[in-house]
Amino acid sequence: VTGASFFVFSGALKSSSGYLAKSSIVEDGVMVQITAENMDSLRQALREMKDFTIICGKVDAEDPQEHVHIQWVEDDKNFSKG
């Protein structure tokens, strides 16, 4: 589990790259490179406020190396108050 100050999602990963998706730590955040098709699905999930999972790693890998889970939680109105 990794906490981050920010996330960057890039839809520029080519299907021919051999990767489902790639993630990397950038400063105190995380960058996730996904295909354009996966970006469309991510945008739709965000609009509908639905959880979304991105599987990272090589297409032909037996076990996926990483998962990026986007989860909606209860609104905490007392967070960073003021």
PDB file as gemmi writes it, atoms N, CA and C in Angstrom:
CRYST1    1.000    1.000    1.000  90.00  90.00  90.00 P 1                      
ATOM      1  N   VAL A   1       0.860  -1.171   0.000  1.00  0.00           N  
ATOM      2  CA  VAL A   1       0.000   0.000   0.000  1.00  0.00           C  
ATOM      3  C   VAL A   1       0.899   1.224   0.000  1.00  0.00           C  
ATOM      4  N   THR A   2       0.612   2.178  -0.892  1.00  0.00           N  
ATOM      5  CA  THR A   2       1.383   3.405  -0.990  1.00  0.00           C  
ATOM      6  C   THR A   2       0.441   4.591  -0.883  1.00  0.00           C  
ATOM      7  N   GLY A   3       0.746   5.517   0.009  1.00  0.00           N  
ATOM      8  CA  GLY A   3       0.008   6.772   0.082  1.00  0.00           C  
ATOM      9  C   GLY A   3       0.732   7.803  -0.753  1.00  0.00           C  
ATOM     10  N   ALA A   4      -0.001   8.740  -1.310  1.00  0.00           N  
ATOM     11  CA  ALA A   4       0.614   9.728  -2.184  1.00  0.00           C  
ATOM     12  C   ALA A   4      -0.078  11.066  -2.017  1.00  0.00           C  
ATOM     13  N   SER A   5       0.682  12.143  -2.259  1.00  0.00           N  
ATOM     14  CA  SER A   5       0.112  13.490  -2.210  1.00  0.00           C  
ATOM     15  C   SER A   5      -0.683  13.804  -3.466  1.00  0.00           C  
ATOM     16  N   PHE A   6      -0.319  13.172  -4.572  1.00  0.00           N  
ATOM     17  CA  PHE A   6      -1.033  13.403  -5.829  1.00  0.00           C  
ATOM     18  C   PHE A   6      -0.883  12.203  -6.749  1.00  0.00           C  
ATOM     19  N   PHE A   7      -1.773  12.097  -7.713  1.00  0.00           N  
ATOM     20  CA  PHE A   7      -1.720  11.070  -8.743  1.00  0.00           C  
ATOM     21  C   PHE A   7      -1.767  11.743 -10.099  1.00  0.00           C  
ATOM     22  N   VAL A   8      -1.008  11.203 -11.040  1.00  0.00           N  
ATOM     23  CA  VAL A   8      -1.053  11.646 -12.434  1.00  0.00           C  
ATOM     24  C   VAL A   8      -1.438  10.423 -13.256  1.00  0.00           C  
ATOM     25  N   PHE A   9      -2.483  10.554 -14.052  1.00  0.00           N  
ATOM     26  CA  PHE A   9      -2.892   9.488 -14.950  1.00  0.00           C  
ATOM     27  C   PHE A   9      -2.626   9.945 -16.368  1.00  0.00           C  
ATOM     28  N   SER A  10      -1.827   9.167 -17.091  1.00  0.00           N  
ATOM     29  CA  SER A  10      -1.492   9.469 -18.474  1.00  0.00           C  
ATOM     30  C   SER A  10      -2.104   8.404 -19.376  1.00  0.00           C  
ATOM     31  N   GLY A  11      -2.847   8.835 -20.381  1.00  0.00           N  
ATOM     32  CA  GLY A  11      -3.473   7.907 -21.319  1.00  0.00           C  
ATOM     33  C   GLY A  11      -2.665   7.699 -22.579  1.00  0.00           C  
ATOM     34  N   ALA A  12      -1.355   7.908 -22.510  1.00  0.00           N  
ATOM     35  CA  ALA A  12      -0.511   7.847 -23.702  1.00  0.00           C  
ATOM     36  C   ALA A  12       0.201   6.505 -23.896  1.00  0.00           C  
ATOM     37  N   LEU A  13      -0.049   5.520 -23.018  1.00  0.00           N  
ATOM     38  CA  LEU A  13       0.614   4.223 -23.163  1.00  0.00           C  
ATOM     39  C   LEU A  13       0.060   3.507 -24.390  1.00  0.00           C  
ATOM     40  N   LYS A  14       0.932   3.063 -25.254  1.00  0.00           N  
ATOM     41  CA  LYS A  14       0.530   2.370 -26.486  1.00  0.00           C  
ATOM     42  C   LYS A  14       0.242   0.900 -26.196  1.00  0.00           C  
ATOM     43  N   SER A  15      -0.766   0.360 -26.830  1.00  0.00           N  
ATOM     44  CA  SER A  15      -1.103  -1.057 -26.676  1.00  0.00           C  
ATOM     45  C   SER A  15       0.059  -1.948 -27.099  1.00  0.00           C  
ATOM     46  N   SER A  16       0.856  -1.483 -28.046  1.00  0.00           N  
ATOM     47  CA  SER A  16       1.988  -2.262 -28.560  1.00  0.00           C  
ATOM     48  C   SER A  16       3.187  -2.264 -27.611  1.00  0.00           C  
ATOM     49  N   SER A  17       3.111  -1.555 -26.483  1.00  0.00           N  
ATOM     50  CA  SER A  17       4.233  -1.472 -25.550  1.00  0.00           C  
ATOM     51  C   SER A  17       4.481  -2.781 -24.810  1.00  0.00           C  
ATOM     52  N   GLY A  18       3.474  -3.658 -24.776  1.00  0.00           N  
ATOM     53  CA  GLY A  18       3.629  -4.915 -24.055  1.00  0.00           C  
ATOM     54  C   GLY A  18       3.216  -4.823 -22.596  1.00  0.00           C  
ATOM     55  N   TYR A  19       2.705  -3.660 -22.177  1.00  0.00           N  
ATOM     56  CA  TYR A  19       2.275  -3.446 -20.801  1.00  0.00           C  
ATOM     57  C   TYR A  19       0.775  -3.215 -20.730  1.00  0.00           C  
ATOM     58  N   LEU A  20       0.161  -3.731 -19.657  1.00  0.00           N  
ATOM     59  CA  LEU A  20      -1.232  -3.403 -19.368  1.00  0.00           C  
ATOM     60  C   LEU A  20      -1.307  -1.966 -18.893  1.00  0.00           C  
ATOM     61  N   ALA A  21      -0.395  -1.617 -17.982  1.00  0.00           N  
ATOM     62  CA  ALA A  21      -0.246  -0.266 -17.433  1.00  0.00           C  
ATOM     63  C   ALA A  21       1.085  -0.224 -16.709  1.00  0.00           C  
ATOM     64  N   LYS A  22       1.587   0.982 -16.461  1.00  0.00           N  
ATOM     65  CA  LYS A  22       2.848   1.169 -15.734  1.00  0.00           C  
ATOM     66  C   LYS A  22       2.630   2.195 -14.635  1.00  0.00           C  
ATOM     67  N   SER A  23       3.208   1.934 -13.472  1.00  0.00           N  
ATOM     68  CA  SER A  23       3.132   2.915 -12.395  1.00  0.00           C  
ATOM     69  C   SER A  23       4.532   3.223 -11.909  1.00  0.00           C  
ATOM     70  N   SER A  24       4.728   4.453 -11.457  1.00  0.00           N  
ATOM     71  CA  SER A  24       6.021   4.851 -10.920  1.00  0.00           C  
ATOM     72  C   SER A  24       5.824   5.963  -9.899  1.00  0.00           C  
ATOM     73  N   ILE A  25       6.741   6.017  -8.952  1.00  0.00           N  
ATOM     74  CA  ILE A  25       6.701   7.064  -7.932  1.00  0.00           C  
ATOM     75  C   ILE A  25       7.426   8.283  -8.468  1.00  0.00           C  
ATOM     76  N   VAL A  26       6.768   9.437  -8.378  1.00  0.00           N  
ATOM     77  CA  VAL A  26       7.320  10.699  -8.855  1.00  0.00           C  
ATOM     78  C   VAL A  26       7.240  11.700  -7.701  1.00  0.00           C  
ATOM     79  N   GLU A  27       8.400  12.116  -7.199  1.00  0.00           N  
ATOM     80  CA  GLU A  27       8.438  13.008  -6.031  1.00  0.00           C  
ATOM     81  C   GLU A  27       7.640  12.372  -4.899  1.00  0.00           C  
ATOM     82  N   ASP A  28       6.575  13.017  -4.426  1.00  0.00           N  
ATOM     83  CA  ASP A  28       5.749  12.432  -3.367  1.00  0.00           C  
ATOM     84  C   ASP A  28       4.384  12.010  -3.906  1.00  0.00           C  
ATOM     85  N   GLY A  29       4.345  11.677  -5.196  1.00  0.00           N  
ATOM     86  CA  GLY A  29       3.115  11.240  -5.834  1.00  0.00           C  
ATOM     87  C   GLY A  29       3.339   9.983  -6.652  1.00  0.00           C  
ATOM     88  N   VAL A  30       2.318   9.597  -7.393  1.00  0.00           N  
ATOM     89  CA  VAL A  30       2.364   8.403  -8.225  1.00  0.00           C  
ATOM     90  C   VAL A  30       1.881   8.759  -9.626  1.00  0.00           C  
ATOM     91  N   MET A  31       2.624   8.288 -10.640  1.00  0.00           N  
ATOM     92  CA  MET A  31       2.204   8.447 -12.024  1.00  0.00           C  
ATOM     93  C   MET A  31       1.794   7.078 -12.546  1.00  0.00           C  
ATOM     94  N   VAL A  32       0.632   7.006 -13.189  1.00  0.00           N  
ATOM     95  CA  VAL A  32       0.137   5.763 -13.755  1.00  0.00           C  
ATOM     96  C   VAL A  32      -0.079   5.984 -15.245  1.00  0.00           C  
ATOM     97  N   GLN A  33       0.627   5.204 -16.058  1.00  0.00           N  
ATOM     98  CA  GLN A  33       0.483   5.288 -17.512  1.00  0.00           C  
ATOM     99  C   GLN A  33      -0.448   4.173 -17.956  1.00  0.00           C  
ATOM    100  N   ILE A  34      -1.524   4.538 -18.657  1.00  0.00           N  
ATOM    101  CA  ILE A  34      -2.515   3.574 -19.120  1.00  0.00           C  
ATOM    102  C   ILE A  34      -2.823   3.835 -20.594  1.00  0.00           C  
ATOM    103  N   THR A  35      -3.502   2.883 -21.209  1.00  0.00           N  
ATOM    104  CA  THR A  35      -3.877   3.047 -22.619  1.00  0.00           C  
ATOM    105  C   THR A  35      -5.034   4.033 -22.735  1.00  0.00           C  
ATOM    106  N   ALA A  36      -5.253   4.535 -23.919  1.00  0.00           N  
ATOM    107  CA  ALA A  36      -6.345   5.487 -24.166  1.00  0.00           C  
ATOM    108  C   ALA A  36      -7.698   4.845 -23.845  1.00  0.00           C  
ATOM    109  N   GLU A  37      -7.845   3.562 -24.162  1.00  0.00           N  
ATOM    110  CA  GLU A  37      -9.099   2.864 -23.871  1.00  0.00           C  
ATOM    111  C   GLU A  37      -9.348   2.793 -22.364  1.00  0.00           C  
ATOM    112  N   ASN A  38      -8.287   2.489 -21.613  1.00  0.00           N  
ATOM    113  CA  ASN A  38      -8.404   2.413 -20.159  1.00  0.00           C  
ATOM    114  C   ASN A  38      -8.669   3.800 -19.568  1.00  0.00           C  
ATOM    115  N   MET A  39      -8.125   4.840 -20.186  1.00  0.00           N  
ATOM    116  CA  MET A  39      -8.368   6.210 -19.725  1.00  0.00           C  
ATOM    117  C   MET A  39      -9.842   6.570 -19.886  1.00  0.00           C  
ATOM    118  N   ASP A  40     -10.446   6.156 -20.982  1.00  0.00           N  
ATOM    119  CA  ASP A  40     -11.875   6.398 -21.183  1.00  0.00           C  
ATOM    120  C   ASP A  40     -12.699   5.729 -20.085  1.00  0.00           C  
ATOM    121  N   SER A  41     -12.329   4.504 -19.736  1.00  0.00           N  
ATOM    122  CA  SER A  41     -13.035   3.781 -18.670  1.00  0.00           C  
ATOM    123  C   SER A  41     -12.826   4.454 -17.320  1.00  0.00           C  
ATOM    124  N   LEU A  42     -11.609   4.936 -17.068  1.00  0.00           N  
ATOM    125  CA  LEU A  42     -11.314   5.644 -15.815  1.00  0.00           C  
ATOM    126  C   LEU A  42     -12.134   6.924 -15.718  1.00  0.00           C  
ATOM    127  N   ARG A  43     -12.193   7.689 -16.779  1.00  0.00           N  
ATOM    128  CA  ARG A  43     -12.987   8.925 -16.780  1.00  0.00           C  
ATOM    129  C   ARG A  43     -14.455   8.651 -16.475  1.00  0.00           C  
ATOM    130  N   GLN A  44     -14.984   7.595 -17.097  1.00  0.00           N  
ATOM    131  CA  GLN A  44     -16.382   7.240 -16.864  1.00  0.00           C  
ATOM    132  C   GLN A  44     -16.609   6.846 -15.401  1.00  0.00           C  
ATOM    133  N   ALA A  45     -15.693   6.075 -14.831  1.00  0.00           N  
ATOM    134  CA  ALA A  45     -15.815   5.658 -13.430  1.00  0.00           C  
ATOM    135  C   ALA A  45     -15.745   6.869 -12.501  1.00  0.00           C  
ATOM    136  N   LEU A  46     -14.883   7.827 -12.804  1.00  0.00           N  
ATOM    137  CA  LEU A  46     -14.781   9.027 -11.972  1.00  0.00           C  
ATOM    138  C   LEU A  46     -16.064   9.857 -12.063  1.00  0.00           C  
ATOM    139  N   ARG A  47     -16.614   9.993 -13.260  1.00  0.00           N  
ATOM    140  CA  ARG A  47     -17.873  10.737 -13.427  1.00  0.00           C  
ATOM    141  C   ARG A  47     -19.000  10.109 -12.612  1.00  0.00           C  
ATOM    142  N   GLU A  48     -19.028   8.768 -12.609  1.00  0.00           N  
ATOM    143  CA  GLU A  48     -20.089   8.041 -11.912  1.00  0.00           C  
ATOM    144  C   GLU A  48     -19.757   7.780 -10.437  1.00  0.00           C  
ATOM    145  N   MET A  49     -18.584   8.245  -9.998  1.00  0.00           N  
ATOM    146  CA  MET A  49     -18.102   8.051  -8.628  1.00  0.00           C  
ATOM    147  C   MET A  49     -18.097   6.569  -8.252  1.00  0.00           C  
ATOM    148  N   LYS A  50     -17.535   5.740  -9.136  1.00  0.00           N  
ATOM    149  CA  LYS A  50     -17.427   4.304  -8.915  1.00  0.00           C  
ATOM    150  C   LYS A  50     -15.967   3.928  -8.719  1.00  0.00           C  
ATOM    151  N   ASP A  51     -15.735   2.889  -7.901  1.00  0.00           N  
ATOM    152  CA  ASP A  51     -14.382   2.386  -7.696  1.00  0.00           C  
ATOM    153  C   ASP A  51     -13.822   1.875  -9.020  1.00  0.00           C  
ATOM    154  N   PHE A  52     -12.495   1.912  -9.150  1.00  0.00           N  
ATOM    155  CA  PHE A  52     -11.855   1.504 -10.402  1.00  0.00           C  
ATOM    156  C   PHE A  52     -10.504   0.887 -10.074  1.00  0.00           C  
ATOM    157  N   THR A  53     -10.138  -0.189 -10.759  1.00  0.00           N  
ATOM    158  CA  THR A  53      -8.853  -0.858 -10.542  1.00  0.00           C  
ATOM    159  C   THR A  53      -8.068  -0.885 -11.843  1.00  0.00           C  
ATOM    160  N   ILE A  54      -6.793  -0.540 -11.748  1.00  0.00           N  
ATOM    161  CA  ILE A  54      -5.880  -0.598 -12.887  1.00  0.00           C  
ATOM    162  C   ILE A  54      -4.832  -1.660 -12.559  1.00  0.00           C  
ATOM    163  N   ILE A  55      -4.692  -2.643 -13.440  1.00  0.00           N  
ATOM    164  CA  ILE A  55      -3.700  -3.697 -13.254  1.00  0.00           C  
ATOM    165  C   ILE A  55      -2.451  -3.309 -14.028  1.00  0.00           C  
ATOM    166  N   CYS A  56      -1.323  -3.244 -13.333  1.00  0.00           N  
ATOM    167  CA  CYS A  56      -0.057  -2.845 -13.950  1.00  0.00           C  
ATOM    168  C   CYS A  56       0.828  -4.066 -14.183  1.00  0.00           C  
ATOM    169  N   GLY A  57       1.659  -3.983 -15.185  1.00  0.00           N  
ATOM    170  CA  GLY A  57       2.613  -5.046 -15.473  1.00  0.00           C  
ATOM    171  C   GLY A  57       2.578  -5.424 -16.932  1.00  0.00           C  
ATOM    172  N   LYS A  58       3.397  -6.401 -17.263  1.00  0.00           N  
ATOM    173  CA  LYS A  58       3.474  -6.884 -18.645  1.00  0.00           C  
ATOM    174  C   LYS A  58       2.218  -7.666 -19.013  1.00  0.00           C  
ATOM    175  N   VAL A  59       1.849  -7.586 -20.273  1.00  0.00           N  
ATOM    176  CA  VAL A  59       0.657  -8.271 -20.765  1.00  0.00           C  
ATOM    177  C   VAL A  59       0.780  -9.779 -20.567  1.00  0.00           C  
ATOM    178  N   ASP A  60       1.963 -10.335 -20.822  1.00  0.00           N  
ATOM    179  CA  ASP A  60       2.150 -11.788 -20.767  1.00  0.00           C  
ATOM    180  C   ASP A  60       2.612 -12.296 -19.403  1.00  0.00           C  
ATOM    181  N   ALA A  61       2.621 -11.467 -18.374  1.00  0.00           N  
ATOM    182  CA  ALA A  61       3.049 -11.893 -17.041  1.00  0.00           C  
ATOM    183  C   ALA A  61       2.009 -12.833 -16.435  1.00  0.00           C  
ATOM    184  N   GLU A  62       2.491 -13.848 -15.715  1.00  0.00           N  
ATOM    185  CA  GLU A  62       1.580 -14.800 -15.078  1.00  0.00           C  
ATOM    186  C   GLU A  62       0.799 -14.128 -13.956  1.00  0.00           C  
ATOM    187  N   ASP A  63       1.487 -13.385 -13.125  1.00  0.00           N  
ATOM    188  CA  ASP A  63       0.852 -12.668 -12.018  1.00  0.00           C  
ATOM    189  C   ASP A  63       1.074 -11.180 -12.206  1.00  0.00           C  
ATOM    190  N   PRO A  64       0.009 -10.385 -12.117  1.00  0.00           N  
ATOM    191  CA  PRO A  64       0.184  -8.931 -12.229  1.00  0.00           C  
ATOM    192  C   PRO A  64       1.092  -8.427 -11.109  1.00  0.00           C  
ATOM    193  N   GLN A  65       1.939  -7.470 -11.422  1.00  0.00           N  
ATOM    194  CA  GLN A  65       2.894  -6.967 -10.445  1.00  0.00           C  
ATOM    195  C   GLN A  65       2.260  -5.997  -9.460  1.00  0.00           C  
ATOM    196  N   GLU A  66       1.390  -5.147  -9.931  1.00  0.00           N  
ATOM    197  CA  GLU A  66       0.800  -4.103  -9.092  1.00  0.00           C  
ATOM    198  C   GLU A  66      -0.646  -3.858  -9.485  1.00  0.00           C  
ATOM    199  N   HIS A  67      -1.411  -3.393  -8.510  1.00  0.00           N  
ATOM    200  CA  HIS A  67      -2.774  -2.939  -8.755  1.00  0.00           C  
ATOM    201  C   HIS A  67      -2.898  -1.523  -8.224  1.00  0.00           C  
ATOM    202  N   VAL A  68      -3.545  -0.659  -8.971  1.00  0.00           N  
ATOM    203  CA  VAL A  68      -3.871   0.685  -8.505  1.00  0.00           C  
ATOM    204  C   VAL A  68      -5.385   0.705  -8.307  1.00  0.00           C  
ATOM    205  N   HIS A  69      -5.812   0.833  -7.043  1.00  0.00           N  
ATOM    206  CA  HIS A  69      -7.237   0.842  -6.713  1.00  0.00           C  
ATOM    207  C   HIS A  69      -7.673   2.273  -6.420  1.00  0.00           C  
ATOM    208  N   ILE A  70      -8.678   2.740  -7.106  1.00  0.00           N  
ATOM    209  CA  ILE A  70      -9.277   4.042  -6.826  1.00  0.00           C  
ATOM    210  C   ILE A  70     -10.587   3.750  -6.120  1.00  0.00           C  
ATOM    211  N   GLN A  71     -10.678   4.177  -4.857  1.00  0.00           N  
ATOM    212  CA  GLN A  71     -11.851   3.874  -4.056  1.00  0.00           C  
ATOM    213  C   GLN A  71     -12.483   5.151  -3.544  1.00  0.00           C  
ATOM    214  N   TRP A  72     -13.800   5.214  -3.645  1.00  0.00           N  
ATOM    215  CA  TRP A  72     -14.557   6.326  -3.100  1.00  0.00           C  
ATOM    216  C   TRP A  72     -14.877   5.999  -1.649  1.00  0.00           C  
ATOM    217  N   VAL A  73     -14.708   6.969  -0.766  1.00  0.00           N  
ATOM    218  CA  VAL A  73     -14.965   6.774   0.659  1.00  0.00           C  
ATOM    219  C   VAL A  73     -15.967   7.819   1.135  1.00  0.00           C  
ATOM    220  N   GLU A  74     -16.421   7.638   2.374  1.00  0.00           N  
ATOM    221  CA  GLU A  74     -17.350   8.593   2.959  1.00  0.00           C  
ATOM    222  C   GLU A  74     -16.698   9.972   3.024  1.00  0.00           C  
ATOM    223  N   ASP A  75     -17.466  11.005   2.796  1.00  0.00           N  
ATOM    224  CA  ASP A  75     -16.975  12.375   2.847  1.00  0.00           C  
ATOM    225  C   ASP A  75     -16.686  12.754   4.295  1.00  0.00           C  
ATOM    226  N   ASP A  76     -15.462  13.148   4.578  1.00  0.00           N  
ATOM    227  CA  ASP A  76     -15.075  13.561   5.922  1.00  0.00           C  
ATOM    228  C   ASP A  76     -14.944  15.070   5.926  1.00  0.00           C  
ATOM    229  N   LYS A  77     -15.943  15.744   6.391  1.00  0.00           N  
ATOM    230  CA  LYS A  77     -15.988  17.203   6.345  1.00  0.00           C  
ATOM    231  C   LYS A  77     -15.048  17.859   7.364  1.00  0.00           C  
ATOM    232  N   ASN A  78     -14.490  17.088   8.304  1.00  0.00           N  
ATOM    233  CA  ASN A  78     -13.601  17.661   9.311  1.00  0.00           C  
ATOM    234  C   ASN A  78     -12.137  17.591   8.892  1.00  0.00           C  
ATOM    235  N   PHE A  79     -11.859  17.109   7.694  1.00  0.00           N  
ATOM    236  CA  PHE A  79     -10.493  16.980   7.215  1.00  0.00           C  
ATOM    237  C   PHE A  79      -9.982  18.310   6.694  1.00  0.00           C  
ATOM    238  N   SER A  80      -8.806  18.727   7.115  1.00  0.00           N  
ATOM    239  CA  SER A  80      -8.170  19.974   6.677  1.00  0.00           C  
ATOM    240  C   SER A  80      -9.106  21.177   6.865  1.00  0.00           C  
ATOM    241  N   LYS A  81      -9.823  21.205   7.942  1.00  0.00           N  
ATOM    242  CA  LYS A  81     -10.769  22.280   8.204  1.00  0.00           C  
ATOM    243  C   LYS A  81     -10.008  23.556   8.519  1.00  0.00           C  
ATOM    244  N   GLY A  82     -10.376  24.642   7.852  1.00  0.00           N  
ATOM    245  CA  GLY A  82      -9.740  25.929   8.111  1.00  0.00           C  
ATOM    246  C   GLY A  82      -8.663  26.213   7.153  1.00  0.00           C  
TER     247      GLY A  82                                                      
END                                                                             
